[in-house]
Amino acid sequence: MAFRLVGEDRGLARMSIAMRSASNTLSDINFKSIEHYAYGGDTALRIAATAHDRAMALTLLTRDA
């Protein structure tokens, strides 16, 4: 699904994530599947690289990440 979404909207490749908690302060998310935290401001490319997802990283790079 992520490949399809990035293919449909090139802007997604360049966006950074913004996360807020209920108290409206910056929050972070622990991605247990890759044993890594994502922080507000992280990009899809950084998360793909952290997950060692070469195919997604290359897809993002071809879409100007």
Distance bins in CASP14 RR format, pairs under 12 A and 6 or more apart:
PFRMAT RR
TARGET T0000
AUTHOR 0000-0000-0000
RMODE 2
METHOD distances of the structure
MODEL  1
1 7 0 0 0 0 0 1 0 0 0 0 0
1 8 0 0 0 0 0 1 0 0 0 0 0
1 12 0 0 0 0 0 1 0 0 0 0 0
1 56 0 0 0 0 0 1 0 0 0 0 0
2 8 0 0 0 0 0 1 0 0 0 0 0
2 9 0 0 0 0 0 1 0 0 0 0 0
2 12 0 0 0 0 1 0 0 0 0 0 0
2 13 0 0 0 0 0 1 0 0 0 0 0
2 44 0 0 0 0 1 0 0 0 0 0 0
2 47 0 0 0 0 0 1 0 0 0 0 0
2 48 0 0 0 0 1 0 0 0 0 0 0
2 51 0 0 0 0 0 1 0 0 0 0 0
2 53 0 0 0 0 1 0 0 0 0 0 0
2 55 0 0 0 0 0 1 0 0 0 0 0
2 56 1 0 0 1 0 0 0 0 0 0 0
2 57 0 0 0 0 0 1 0 0 0 0 0
2 59 0 0 0 0 1 0 0 0 0 0 0
2 60 0 0 0 0 1 0 0 0 0 0 0
2 63 0 0 0 0 0 1 0 0 0 0 0
3 9 0 0 0 0 0 1 0 0 0 0 0
3 12 0 0 0 0 0 1 0 0 0 0 0
3 13 0 0 0 0 0 1 0 0 0 0 0
3 44 0 0 0 0 0 1 0 0 0 0 0
3 48 0 0 0 0 0 1 0 0 0 0 0
3 53 0 0 0 0 0 1 0 0 0 0 0
3 55 1 0 0 1 0 0 0 0 0 0 0
3 56 1 0 0 1 0 0 0 0 0 0 0
3 57 0 0 0 0 0 1 0 0 0 0 0
3 58 0 0 0 0 0 1 0 0 0 0 0
3 59 1 0 1 0 0 0 0 0 0 0 0
3 60 0 0 0 0 1 0 0 0 0 0 0
3 62 0 0 0 0 0 1 0 0 0 0 0
3 63 0 0 0 0 0 1 0 0 0 0 0
4 12 0 0 0 0 0 1 0 0 0 0 0
4 56 0 0 0 0 0 1 0 0 0 0 0
4 59 0 0 0 0 0 1 0 0 0 0 0
5 11 0 0 0 0 0 1 0 0 0 0 0
5 12 1 0 0 1 0 0 0 0 0 0 0
5 13 0 0 0 0 1 0 0 0 0 0 0
5 15 0 0 0 0 0 1 0 0 0 0 0
5 44 0 0 0 0 1 0 0 0 0 0 0
5 56 0 0 0 0 0 1 0 0 0 0 0
5 59 0 0 0 0 0 1 0 0 0 0 0
5 60 0 0 0 0 0 1 0 0 0 0 0
5 63 0 0 0 0 0 1 0 0 0 0 0
6 12 1 0 1 0 0 0 0 0 0 0 0
6 13 1 0 1 0 0 0 0 0 0 0 0
6 14 0 0 0 0 0 1 0 0 0 0 0
6 15 0 0 0 0 0 1 0 0 0 0 0
6 43 0 0 0 0 0 1 0 0 0 0 0
6 44 1 0 0 1 0 0 0 0 0 0 0
6 45 0 0 0 0 0 1 0 0 0 0 0
6 48 0 0 0 0 1 0 0 0 0 0 0
6 55 0 0 0 0 0 1 0 0 0 0 0
6 56 0 0 0 0 1 0 0 0 0 0 0
6 57 0 0 0 0 0 1 0 0 0 0 0
6 58 0 0 0 0 0 1 0 0 0 0 0
6 59 1 0 1 0 0 0 0 0 0 0 0
6 60 1 0 0 1 0 0 0 0 0 0 0
6 61 0 0 0 0 0 1 0 0 0 0 0
6 62 0 0 0 0 1 0 0 0 0 0 0
6 63 1 0 1 0 0 0 0 0 0 0 0
6 64 0 0 0 0 0 1 0 0 0 0 0
6 65 0 0 0 0 1 0 0 0 0 0 0
7 13 0 0 0 0 1 0 0 0 0 0 0
7 44 0 0 0 0 0 1 0 0 0 0 0
7 56 0 0 0 0 0 1 0 0 0 0 0
7 59 1 0 0 1 0 0 0 0 0 0 0
7 60 0 0 0 0 0 1 0 0 0 0 0
7 62 0 0 0 0 1 0 0 0 0 0 0
7 63 1 0 0 1 0 0 0 0 0 0 0
7 64 0 0 0 0 0 1 0 0 0 0 0
7 65 0 0 0 0 0 1 0 0 0 0 0
8 63 0 0 0 0 0 1 0 0 0 0 0
9 15 0 0 0 0 1 0 0 0 0 0 0
9 44 0 0 0 0 0 1 0 0 0 0 0
9 63 0 0 0 0 1 0 0 0 0 0 0
9 64 0 0 0 0 0 1 0 0 0 0 0
10 44 0 0 0 0 0 1 0 0 0 0 0
10 59 0 0 0 0 0 1 0 0 0 0 0
10 60 0 0 0 0 1 0 0 0 0 0 0
10 61 0 0 0 0 0 1 0 0 0 0 0
10 62 0 0 0 0 1 0 0 0 0 0 0
10 63 1 0 1 0 0 0 0 0 0 0 0
10 64 1 0 0 1 0 0 0 0 0 0 0
10 65 0 0 0 0 1 0 0 0 0 0 0
11 43 0 0 0 0 0 1 0 0 0 0 0
11 44 0 0 0 0 1 0 0 0 0 0 0
11 60 0 0 0 0 0 1 0 0 0 0 0
11 63 1 0 0 1 0 0 0 0 0 0 0
11 64 1 0 0 1 0 0 0 0 0 0 0
11 65 0 0 0 0 1 0 0 0 0 0 0
12 43 0 0 0 0 0 1 0 0 0 0 0
12 44 1 0 0 1 0 0 0 0 0 0 0
12 45 0 0 0 0 0 1 0 0 0 0 0
12 48 0 0 0 0 0 1 0 0 0 0 0
12 56 0 0 0 0 0 1 0 0 0 0 0
12 59 0 0 0 0 0 1 0 0 0 0 0
12 60 0 0 0 0 1 0 0 0 0 0 0
12 63 1 0 0 1 0 0 0 0 0 0 0
12 64 0 0 0 0 0 1 0 0 0 0 0
12 65 0 0 0 0 1 0 0 0 0 0 0
13 43 0 0 0 0 1 0 0 0 0 0 0
13 44 1 0 0 1 0 0 0 0 0 0 0
13 45 1 0 0 1 0 0 0 0 0 0 0
13 46 0 0 0 0 0 1 0 0 0 0 0
13 47 0 0 0 0 0 1 0 0 0 0 0
13 48 0 0 0 0 1 0 0 0 0 0 0
13 56 0 0 0 0 1 0 0 0 0 0 0
13 57 0 0 0 0 0 1 0 0 0 0 0
13 58 0 0 0 0 0 1 0 0 0 0 0
13 59 1 0 0 1 0 0 0 0 0 0 0
13 60 1 0 1 0 0 0 0 0 0 0 0
13 61 0 0 0 0 1 0 0 0 0 0 0
13 62 0 0 0 0 1 0 0 0 0 0 0
13 63 1 1 0 0 0 0 0 0 0 0 0
13 64 1 0 1 0 0 0 0 0 0 0 0
13 65 1 0 1 0 0 0 0 0 0 0 0
14 41 0 0 0 0 0 1 0 0 0 0 0
14 43 1 0 0 1 0 0 0 0 0 0 0
14 44 0 0 0 0 1 0 0 0 0 0 0
14 45 0 0 0 0 1 0 0 0 0 0 0
14 60 0 0 0 0 1 0 0 0 0 0 0
14 61 0 0 0 0 0 1 0 0 0 0 0
14 63 1 0 0 1 0 0 0 0 0 0 0
14 64 1 0 0 1 0 0 0 0 0 0 0
14 65 1 0 1 0 0 0 0 0 0 0 0
15 40 0 0 0 0 0 1 0 0 0 0 0
15 41 0 0 0 0 1 0 0 0 0 0 0
15 42 0 0 0 0 0 1 0 0 0 0 0
15 43 1 0 0 1 0 0 0 0 0 0 0
15 44 1 0 0 1 0 0 0 0 0 0 0
15 45 0 0 0 0 0 1 0 0 0 0 0
15 46 0 0 0 0 0 1 0 0 0 0 0
15 47 0 0 0 0 0 1 0 0 0 0 0
15 60 0 0 0 0 0 1 0 0 0 0 0
15 63 0 0 0 0 0 1 0 0 0 0 0
15 64 0 0 0 0 0 1 0 0 0 0 0
15 65 0 0 0 0 1 0 0 0 0 0 0
16 26 0 0 0 0 0 1 0 0 0 0 0
16 38 0 0 0 0 0 1 0 0 0 0 0
16 39 0 0 0 0 1 0 0 0 0 0 0
16 40 1 0 0 1 0 0 0 0 0 0 0
16 41 1 1 0 0 0 0 0 0 0 0 0
16 42 1 0 0 1 0 0 0 0 0 0 0
16 43 1 0 1 0 0 0 0 0 0 0 0
16 44 0 0 0 0 1 0 0 0 0 0 0
16 45 0 0 0 0 1 0 0 0 0 0 0
16 46 0 0 0 0 1 0 0 0 0 0 0
16 47 0 0 0 0 0 1 0 0 0 0 0
16 65 0 0 0 0 0 1 0 0 0 0 0
17 26 0 0 0 0 0 1 0 0 0 0 0
17 27 0 0 0 0 0 1 0 0 0 0 0
17 28 0 0 0 0 1 0 0 0 0 0 0
17 29 0 0 0 0 1 0 0 0 0 0 0
17 31 0 0 0 0 0 1 0 0 0 0 0
17 37 0 0 0 0 0 1 0 0 0 0 0
17 38 1 0 0 1 0 0 0 0 0 0 0
17 39 0 0 0 0 1 0 0 0 0 0 0
17 40 1 0 1 0 0 0 0 0 0 0 0
17 41 1 0 1 0 0 0 0 0 0 0 0
17 42 1 0 1 0 0 0 0 0 0 0 0
17 43 1 0 0 1 0 0 0 0 0 0 0
17 44 1 0 0 1 0 0 0 0 0 0 0
17 45 0 0 0 0 0 1 0 0 0 0 0
17 46 0 0 0 0 1 0 0 0 0 0 0
17 47 1 0 0 1 0 0 0 0 0 0 0
18 24 0 0 0 0 0 1 0 0 0 0 0
18 25 0 0 0 0 0 1 0 0 0 0 0
18 26 0 0 0 0 1 0 0 0 0 0 0
18 27 0 0 0 0 1 0 0 0 0 0 0
18 28 0 0 0 0 0 1 0 0 0 0 0
18 29 0 0 0 0 0 1 0 0 0 0 0
18 38 0 0 0 0 0 1 0 0 0 0 0
18 39 0 0 0 0 0 1 0 0 0 0 0
18 40 1 0 1 0 0 0 0 0 0 0 0
18 41 1 0 0 1 0 0 0 0 0 0 0
18 42 0 0 0 0 1 0 0 0 0 0 0
18 43 0 0 0 0 0 1 0 0 0 0 0
19 25 0 0 0 0 1 0 0 0 0 0 0
19 26 1 0 0 1 0 0 0 0 0 0 0
19 27 1 0 1 0 0 0 0 0 0 0 0
19 28 1 0 0 1 0 0 0 0 0 0 0
19 29 1 0 0 1 0 0 0 0 0 0 0
19 30 0 0 0 0 0 1 0 0 0 0 0
19 37 0 0 0 0 0 1 0 0 0 0 0
19 38 1 0 0 1 0 0 0 0 0 0 0
19 39 1 0 0 1 0 0 0 0 0 0 0
19 40 1 0 1 0 0 0 0 0 0 0 0
19 41 0 0 0 0 1 0 0 0 0 0 0
19 42 0 0 0 0 1 0 0 0 0 0 0
20 26 1 0 0 1 0 0 0 0 0 0 0
20 27 1 0 0 1 0 0 0 0 0 0 0
20 28 0 0 0 0 0 1 0 0 0 0 0
20 29 0 0 0 0 0 1 0 0 0 0 0
20 40 0 0 0 0 1 0 0 0 0 0 0
20 41 0 0 0 0 0 1 0 0 0 0 0
21 27 1 1 0 0 0 0 0 0 0 0 0
21 28 0 0 0 0 1 0 0 0 0 0 0
21 29 0 0 0 0 0 1 0 0 0 0 0
21 40 0 0 0 0 0 1 0 0 0 0 0
25 40 0 0 0 0 0 1 0 0 0 0 0
26 38 0 0 0 0 0 1 0 0 0 0 0
26 39 1 0 0 1 0 0 0 0 0 0 0
26 40 1 0 1 0 0 0 0 0 0 0 0
26 41 0 0 0 0 1 0 0 0 0 0 0
26 42 0 0 0 0 0 1 0 0 0 0 0
27 37 0 0 0 0 0 1 0 0 0 0 0
27 38 0 0 0 0 0 1 0 0 0 0 0
27 39 0 0 0 0 1 0 0 0 0 0 0
27 40 1 0 0 1 0 0 0 0 0 0 0
27 41 0 0 0 0 0 1 0 0 0 0 0
28 36 0 0 0 0 0 1 0 0 0 0 0
28 37 1 0 1 0 0 0 0 0 0 0 0
28 38 1 0 0 1 0 0 0 0 0 0 0
28 39 1 0 1 0 0 0 0 0 0 0 0
28 40 1 0 0 1 0 0 0 0 0 0 0
28 41 0 0 0 0 0 1 0 0 0 0 0
28 42 0 0 0 0 1 0 0 0 0 0 0
29 36 0 0 0 0 1 0 0 0 0 0 0
29 37 1 0 0 1 0 0 0 0 0 0 0
29 38 1 0 1 0 0 0 0 0 0 0 0
29 39 0 0 0 0 1 0 0 0 0 0 0
29 40 0 0 0 0 1 0 0 0 0 0 0
29 41 0 0 0 0 0 1 0 0 0 0 0
29 42 0 0 0 0 1 0 0 0 0 0 0
29 47 0 0 0 0 1 0 0 0 0 0 0
30 36 1 0 0 1 0 0 0 0 0 0 0
30 37 1 0 1 0 0 0 0 0 0 0 0
30 38 0 0 0 0 1 0 0 0 0 0 0
30 39 0 0 0 0 0 1 0 0 0 0 0
30 50 0 0 0 0 0 1 0 0 0 0 0
31 37 1 0 0 1 0 0 0 0 0 0 0
31 38 1 0 0 1 0 0 0 0 0 0 0
31 39 0 0 0 0 0 1 0 0 0 0 0
31 42 0 0 0 0 0 1 0 0 0 0 0
31 46 0 0 0 0 0 1 0 0 0 0 0
31 47 1 0 0 1 0 0 0 0 0 0 0
31 48 0 0 0 0 0 1 0 0 0 0 0
31 50 0 0 0 0 1 0 0 0 0 0 0
31 51 1 0 0 1 0 0 0 0 0 0 0
31 53 0 0 0 0 0 1 0 0 0 0 0
32 38 0 0 0 0 0 1 0 0 0 0 0
32 51 0 0 0 0 0 1 0 0 0 0 0
33 47 0 0 0 0 0 1 0 0 0 0 0
33 50 0 0 0 0 0 1 0 0 0 0 0
33 51 1 0 0 1 0 0 0 0 0 0 0
33 52 0 0 0 0 0 1 0 0 0 0 0
33 53 0 0 0 0 0 1 0 0 0 0 0
34 46 0 0 0 0 0 1 0 0 0 0 0
34 47 1 0 0 1 0 0 0 0 0 0 0
34 48 0 0 0 0 1 0 0 0 0 0 0
34 49 0 0 0 0 0 1 0 0 0 0 0
34 50 1 0 0 1 0 0 0 0 0 0 0
34 51 1 0 1 0 0 0 0 0 0 0 0
34 52 1 0 0 1 0 0 0 0 0 0 0
34 53 0 0 0 0 1 0 0 0 0 0 0
34 56 0 0 0 0 0 1 0 0 0 0 0
35 50 0 0 0 0 1 0 0 0 0 0 0
35 51 0 0 0 0 1 0 0 0 0 0 0
35 52 0 0 0 0 0 1 0 0 0 0 0
36 42 0 0 0 0 1 0 0 0 0 0 0
36 46 0 0 0 0 1 0 0 0 0 0 0
36 47 1 0 0 1 0 0 0 0 0 0 0
36 48 0 0 0 0 0 1 0 0 0 0 0
36 49 0 0 0 0 0 1 0 0 0 0 0
36 50 1 0 1 0 0 0 0 0 0 0 0
36 51 1 0 0 1 0 0 0 0 0 0 0
36 52 0 0 0 0 0 1 0 0 0 0 0
36 53 0 0 0 0 0 1 0 0 0 0 0
37 46 0 0 0 0 0 1 0 0 0 0 0
37 47 0 0 0 0 0 1 0 0 0 0 0
37 50 0 0 0 0 1 0 0 0 0 0 0
38 44 0 0 0 0 1 0 0 0 0 0 0
38 46 0 0 0 0 1 0 0 0 0 0 0
38 47 1 0 1 0 0 0 0 0 0 0 0
38 48 0 0 0 0 0 1 0 0 0 0 0
38 49 0 0 0 0 0 1 0 0 0 0 0
38 50 0 0 0 0 1 0 0 0 0 0 0
38 51 0 0 0 0 0 1 0 0 0 0 0
39 46 0 0 0 0 1 0 0 0 0 0 0
39 47 0 0 0 0 0 1 0 0 0 0 0
39 50 0 0 0 0 0 1 0 0 0 0 0
40 46 0 0 0 0 0 1 0 0 0 0 0
40 47 0 0 0 0 0 1 0 0 0 0 0
41 47 0 0 0 0 0 1 0 0 0 0 0
42 48 0 0 0 0 0 1 0 0 0 0 0
42 49 0 0 0 0 0 1 0 0 0 0 0
42 50 0 0 0 0 1 0 0 0 0 0 0
42 51 0 0 0 0 0 1 0 0 0 0 0
43 49 0 0 0 0 1 0 0 0 0 0 0
43 50 0 0 0 0 0 1 0 0 0 0 0
43 56 0 0 0 0 0 1 0 0 0 0 0
43 57 0 0 0 0 0 1 0 0 0 0 0
43 60 0 0 0 0 1 0 0 0 0 0 0
43 61 0 0 0 0 0 1 0 0 0 0 0
43 63 0 0 0 0 0 1 0 0 0 0 0
43 64 0 0 0 0 0 1 0 0 0 0 0
43 65 1 0 0 1 0 0 0 0 0 0 0
44 50 0 0 0 0 0 1 0 0 0 0 0
44 51 0 0 0 0 0 1 0 0 0 0 0
44 53 0 0 0 0 0 1 0 0 0 0 0
44 56 1 0 0 1 0 0 0 0 0 0 0
44 57 0 0 0 0 1 0 0 0 0 0 0
44 59 0 0 0 0 1 0 0 0 0 0 0
44 60 1 0 1 0 0 0 0 0 0 0 0
44 61 0 0 0 0 0 1 0 0 0 0 0
44 63 0 0 0 0 1 0 0 0 0 0 0
44 64 0 0 0 0 0 1 0 0 0 0 0
44 65 1 0 0 1 0 0 0 0 0 0 0
45 51 0 0 0 0 0 1 0 0 0 0 0
45 53 0 0 0 0 0 1 0 0 0 0 0
45 54 0 0 0 0 0 1 0 0 0 0 0
45 56 0 0 0 0 1 0 0 0 0 0 0
45 57 1 0 0 1 0 0 0 0 0 0 0
45 58 0 0 0 0 0 1 0 0 0 0 0
45 59 0 0 0 0 1 0 0 0 0 0 0
45 60 1 0 1 0 0 0 0 0 0 0 0
45 61 1 0 0 1 0 0 0 0 0 0 0
45 62 0 0 0 0 0 1 0 0 0 0 0
45 63 0 0 0 0 1 0 0 0 0 0 0
45 64 0 0 0 0 0 1 0 0 0 0 0
45 65 1 0 1 0 0 0 0 0 0 0 0
46 53 0 0 0 0 0 1 0 0 0 0 0
46 56 0 0 0 0 0 1 0 0 0 0 0
46 57 0 0 0 0 1 0 0 0 0 0 0
46 60 0 0 0 0 1 0 0 0 0 0 0
46 65 0 0 0 0 1 0 0 0 0 0 0
47 53 0 0 0 0 1 0 0 0 0 0 0
47 56 0 0 0 0 1 0 0 0 0 0 0
47 57 0 0 0 0 1 0 0 0 0 0 0
47 60 0 0 0 0 1 0 0 0 0 0 0
47 65 0 0 0 0 0 1 0 0 0 0 0
48 54 0 0 0 0 1 0 0 0 0 0 0
48 55 0 0 0 0 1 0 0 0 0 0 0
48 56 1 0 1 0 0 0 0 0 0 0 0
48 57 1 0 1 0 0 0 0 0 0 0 0
48 58 0 0 0 0 1 0 0 0 0 0 0
48 59 0 0 0 0 1 0 0 0 0 0 0
48 60 1 0 0 1 0 0 0 0 0 0 0
48 61 0 0 0 0 1 0 0 0 0 0 0
48 63 0 0 0 0 0 1 0 0 0 0 0
48 65 0 0 0 0 1 0 0 0 0 0 0
49 55 0 0 0 0 0 1 0 0 0 0 0
49 56 0 0 0 0 1 0 0 0 0 0 0
49 57 1 0 1 0 0 0 0 0 0 0 0
49 58 0 0 0 0 0 1 0 0 0 0 0
49 60 0 0 0 0 1 0 0 0 0 0 0
49 61 0 0 0 0 0 1 0 0 0 0 0
49 65 0 0 0 0 0 1 0 0 0 0 0
50 56 0 0 0 0 0 1 0 0 0 0 0
50 57 0 0 0 0 1 0 0 0 0 0 0
51 57 0 0 0 0 1 0 0 0 0 0 0
51 60 0 0 0 0 0 1 0 0 0 0 0
53 59 0 0 0 0 1 0 0 0 0 0 0
53 60 0 0 0 0 1 0 0 0 0 0 0
54 60 0 0 0 0 0 1 0 0 0 0 0
54 61 0 0 0 0 0 1 0 0 0 0 0
55 61 0 0 0 0 0 1 0 0 0 0 0
55 62 0 0 0 0 0 1 0 0 0 0 0
56 62 0 0 0 0 0 1 0 0 0 0 0
56 63 0 0 0 0 0 1 0 0 0 0 0
56 65 0 0 0 0 1 0 0 0 0 0 0
57 63 0 0 0 0 0 1 0 0 0 0 0
57 65 0 0 0 0 1 0 0 0 0 0 0
58 65 0 0 0 0 1 0 0 0 0 0 0
59 65 0 0 0 0 1 0 0 0 0 0 0
END
